[in-house]
Amino acid sequence: MEPTGRRHFLQHGVGAASLMLLRAARAQAPAAVPPAAAVGRGHVGGAVYALAVSPDGRMLASASLDTTVRLWLLPGLEPVATLRGHTGRVKAVVLSKGGTLLSAGADRLIRRWSIPNGEPLEPLEGHTGAVNALALAPDETLASAGGYQDNLVRLWSLNPGRALAGLQGHSADVNALAFTSRGDLLASASDDRTVRLWSIPEGAPVAALKGHGGDVNALATTPDGRLLASAAADTTIRLWELPSGKLLAVLKGHTDVINALAVSPTGRVLASGSGDRTIRLWSLPEGRPLRTLVDHKDAVLALAAGGDPPSLFSGDEGAVVLSRAF
């Protein structure tokens, strides 16, 4: 007896060649995208602006409009602590290998907390405007990015907690920072539509990367330190060769502002989060589109990668944090 599907096609005049094309199309169809593995809710009426995974992969930190930083146990996003102390929205968070969490935002302070107990430590002061971004080098040199007429990138030593240098060059708010894996190069992104490269530890300017048609909101580097991704309000992602700063590719697909980037631990996949409520995955170094994730119901504002097993974490304007295999 012929299978029902084949009999139906033959009865309606569809030949064997068409049947073969149908089977080929089914074989080539992409596998269904699995749903998010875990959902974290806890921020009260506040967008999630930043996410960071601890170096040991056991904890996630989220920073929010609700003025708090929350800690989540991985891999299940189990809430374990809420850190209070900021007096305005919290835009940035990082976790150090030494067990310190650093957070910053509208109150101009870089607050420090001992993890996992959440004990507050002496904050770092120096920015004259909101602090929009933080980044840690492998040697735990801290970089911070200023906005609201500050426009400075500052370098700090965490032990004993002192300012090292102020890097001048941007002419508008600095929104994002990223060190290379070796820590010898720092990238900064700004509303002035440029990405600037700085040599570390000297803090000397290396290059100004131009091409974006809007505020540059996000940066990410690959684990090998050879590739930098930047994303902007112009809805594009640009891939740059490091340390030369040569433009390699322009990635298009999002239909709204791109707010966040993250690179997988393998360095083979780039994730981008957008105001269009999607997360897009791209192959590296080619920049080929892989798939689009549509779990979020609000604009995606934050991404982070890490943990065990390797995961992609995302936060949105509706205060939701999601986790999925990466």
Secondary structure as the mmCIF struct_conf table of DSSP 4:
data_model
#
loop_
_struct_conf.conf_type_id
_struct_conf.id
_struct_conf.beg_label_comp_id
_struct_conf.beg_label_asym_id
_struct_conf.beg_label_seq_id
_struct_conf.end_label_comp_id
_struct_conf.end_label_asym_id
_struct_conf.end_label_seq_id
HELX_RH_AL_P HELX_RH_AL_P1 THR A 4 GLN A 11
TURN_TY1_P TURN_TY1_P1 HIS A 12 GLY A 13
HELX_RH_AL_P HELX_RH_AL_P2 ALA A 16 GLN A 28
BEND BEND1 ALA A 29 ALA A 29
HELX_LH_PP_P HELX_LH_PP_P1 PRO A 30 ALA A 36
BEND BEND2 ALA A 37 ALA A 37
STRN STRN1 ALA A 38 ARG A 41
BEND BEND3 GLY A 45 GLY A 45
STRN STRN2 VAL A 48 VAL A 53
TURN_TY1_P TURN_TY1_P2 PRO A 55 ASP A 56
BEND BEND4 GLY A 57 ARG A 58
STRN STRN3 MET A 59 SER A 64
TURN_TY1_P TURN_TY1_P3 LEU A 65 ASP A 66
BEND BEND5 THR A 67 THR A 67
STRN STRN4 THR A 68 LEU A 73
TURN_TY1_P TURN_TY1_P4 LEU A 74 LEU A 77
STRN STRN5 GLU A 78 ARG A 84
BEND BEND6 THR A 87 GLY A 88
STRN STRN6 VAL A 90 LEU A 95
TURN_TY1_P TURN_TY1_P5 LYS A 97 GLY A 98
BEND BEND7 GLY A 99 GLY A 99
STRN STRN7 THR A 100 GLY A 105
TURN_TY1_P TURN_TY1_P6 ALA A 106 ASP A 107
BEND BEND8 ARG A 108 ARG A 108
STRN STRN8 ILE A 110 SER A 114
TURN_TY1_P TURN_TY1_P7 ILE A 115 GLY A 118
STRN STRN9 GLU A 119 LEU A 124
BEND BEND9 THR A 128 GLY A 129
STRN STRN10 VAL A 131 LEU A 136
TURN_TY1_P TURN_TY1_P8 PRO A 138 ASP A 139
STRN STRN11 THR A 141 GLY A 146
TURN_TY1_P TURN_TY1_P9 TYR A 148 GLN A 149
STRN STRN12 VAL A 153 SER A 157
TURN_TY1_P TURN_TY1_P10 LEU A 158 GLY A 161
STRN STRN13 ARG A 162 LEU A 167
BEND BEND10 SER A 171 ALA A 172
STRN STRN14 VAL A 174 PHE A 179
TURN_TY1_P TURN_TY1_P11 SER A 181 ARG A 182
BEND BEND11 GLY A 183 ASP A 184
STRN STRN15 LEU A 185 SER A 190
TURN_TY1_P TURN_TY1_P12 ASP A 191 ASP A 192
BEND BEND12 ARG A 193 ARG A 193
STRN STRN16 THR A 194 SER A 199
TURN_TY1_P TURN_TY1_P13 ILE A 200 GLY A 203
STRN STRN17 ALA A 204 LYS A 210
BEND BEND13 GLY A 213 GLY A 214
STRN STRN18 VAL A 216 THR A 221
TURN_TY1_P TURN_TY1_P14 PRO A 223 ASP A 224
BEND BEND14 GLY A 225 GLY A 225
STRN STRN19 LEU A 227 ALA A 232
TURN_TY1_P TURN_TY1_P15 ALA A 233 ASP A 234
BEND BEND15 THR A 235 THR A 235
STRN STRN20 THR A 236 GLU A 241
TURN_TY1_P TURN_TY1_P16 LEU A 242 SER A 244
STRN STRN21 LEU A 247 LYS A 252
BEND BEND16 THR A 255 ASP A 256
STRN STRN22 ILE A 258 VAL A 263
TURN_TY1_P TURN_TY1_P17 PRO A 265 THR A 266
BEND BEND17 GLY A 267 ARG A 268
STRN STRN23 VAL A 269 SER A 274
TURN_TY1_P TURN_TY1_P18 GLY A 275 ASP A 276
BEND BEND18 ARG A 277 ARG A 277
STRN STRN24 ILE A 279 SER A 283
TURN_TY1_P TURN_TY1_P19 LEU A 284 GLU A 286
STRN STRN25 PRO A 289 LEU A 293
BEND BEND19 LYS A 297 ASP A 298
STRN STRN26 VAL A 300 GLY A 306
TURN_TY1_P TURN_TY1_P20 GLY A 307 PRO A 310
STRN STRN27 SER A 311 ASP A 316
TURN_TY1_P TURN_TY1_P21 GLU A 317 GLY A 318
BEND BEND20 ALA A 319 ALA A 319
STRN STRN28 VAL A 320 ALA A 325
#
